[in-house]
């Protein structure tokens, strides 16, 4: 078995475990939302996470273009861990980091960012019913990036649509 095939099997196993933790409907909707956000924002990578109440953590529900080290490192993220998506969840507002190399809170995660090949992150909470936050949608850029109002709005729209659809499915 080649290294590529071994990595693919490991990725499939990791993705399968993550998907089982997330509700399948949310995964399907999350995958569509991250695809739209990547397209509309011009980003190279993306994840959606749902908040698992019992674990008290954000869990990856869908991802685009990340490899195993990133997925392992962020398979579950606890709010307050310095991640951009954790900050967005905690603050209940969109958080942008134009270059993770210069963000002191992101320092523990910098080796993973360098291996994955991203420098900028835009994380947007996914709103649900009754002002609850269901999770976070994040887009990542390979180079340092100044986020335009249009990119921020596109990510916000994708997150709000995901929240609205998810709330409709879970009723």
N, C-alpha and C positions, 0 to 999 in steps of 0.2 A: 504494500500500500504506500502510495506516495505521501509526502508531507502535506500536500494540498488536500488529498483525500482524507487524511487523518484530521486535518484542521476542519474540513467540511463536516465530518461526522461529529466532532466535538461541538462545533457551532450548532448543528441540528439538535444535539442532545441538550445543550444549554438553552436554546430557543424553545424546545419542547417543554422543558421544565418551567420556563418563564411563562409560556402561553398557558399552561395548566393552572398556574397561580392566578392569572388574569382570566376574567370571564371571556369566553370565546366571542361574544357579541362585541364587547369592548375592544378586543384584539382586532377584529375585522374593521370596526369603525376607526380605531386608532391607526391602523395601517393606511387606510384611505386618507386620513387627516394628515399624516406625516408626509405622504406622497404629494398631496396638494401644497402643503407648506414649503416643502423643498422646491417645488416648481415655482411657486409664487414669490418665494424669497431669494431664489437663486443660490441656495445653500448646497453644500456637498454631502452632508451627513445629517441624520436626524433620529430622534427617539421620541416615543410617547411613553409615559409612565402612568400607572394608576396608583392611587394611594390605598395600600392594604392596611385597614384599620387594626386588625389583630396583630400584625407585625410592626405597626407603627412606622412603616417604610414605604417609599416609592419603589415600585417594581416595574421593570421594563415590560411593556405590552407589545411594542412594535419598534423596529429599528430599520434604518437604511444605511448601508455602506460601512458599518463598523465591523471590526474583526474581534476575535475571541478575547484578547486581553481587556479591551474596553468593556465588552459585555460581562465578563467575569467581575471586573472591578466595580461596575455600576449595576450589577444584577439586582441589588437592593441598595437603596440610598436612604439614609436617615436624615430627616430635616435637621439642620445644624451642623452638617458634616463639611461645610465649605463649598459644596458644589453649587453651581449656578442654578440648577433645577431645584435644589433644596431651598435656596434663598427665595426663589420665585414662589415655591409652595408656602413657605413661612410668611412671606410678606404679602401674599395674595395679590401680587402684582408682577408685571413683566420685568425681568432683569436682563440687562445686556452687559456683556463683557467683551470689549473690543479686542483685547489681547490677553489671553489667560496667563501669559508669561509675566505680566505686570500686575496681576491680581493677587495680593498676598493671601487672601482666603482660599485661593485655588491651589496654593503651593503643594499640599499633600497629593494632589491629583495630577500635577504637571507631568510626571513621567508617562502616565497613561495617555494624556493629551498629545504628547510628543510622539509616542508610538502610533497613536491613531491617526495623526496627521491633521489635527485641527488647532486653530489659534483663537477663534472667536466663537461666542455662544450667545444665543438669544433664547431665553426660557420664558414660557408663558403659561400661567395656570389655566387649567381646564375647569371652567365653572359648571356647577351642577345646580340642582334645585335647592331652594332655601339657602342660597348663598354658600353652599358647601363647595369645597374644592375637590374634584374627583381625581385630579392628577396634574401632570405637567407635560407640555409639548415643547421640545427643544430642537432648534436647528443650529448646525455647526458649520463654520467656514474654515477652509484650509489656511487662509491667510488672515492677518489682522483685518478687521472690518469695521467701518463706521456704519451703523444701522440707520437706514433712511426711514422717514415716517411711513413710507409705503410698505417697507419690509415689516416694520413693527405692526402695522395695521393688518397685513396679510397673515402674520402669525397669530394675531389676536382673533382674526376672523376664523381661522382654522381651528383654534382652541375652543372658541365659542360654539362653532358648528358641531364639533365633537361632543362638547358638553350637552348641547341641546339634543343631539341624536342619541347619546348614551342615556340621558334622562328619559327620553321617549321609549327606548328599548327596555329599560329596567322597570318600567311601571307595570 
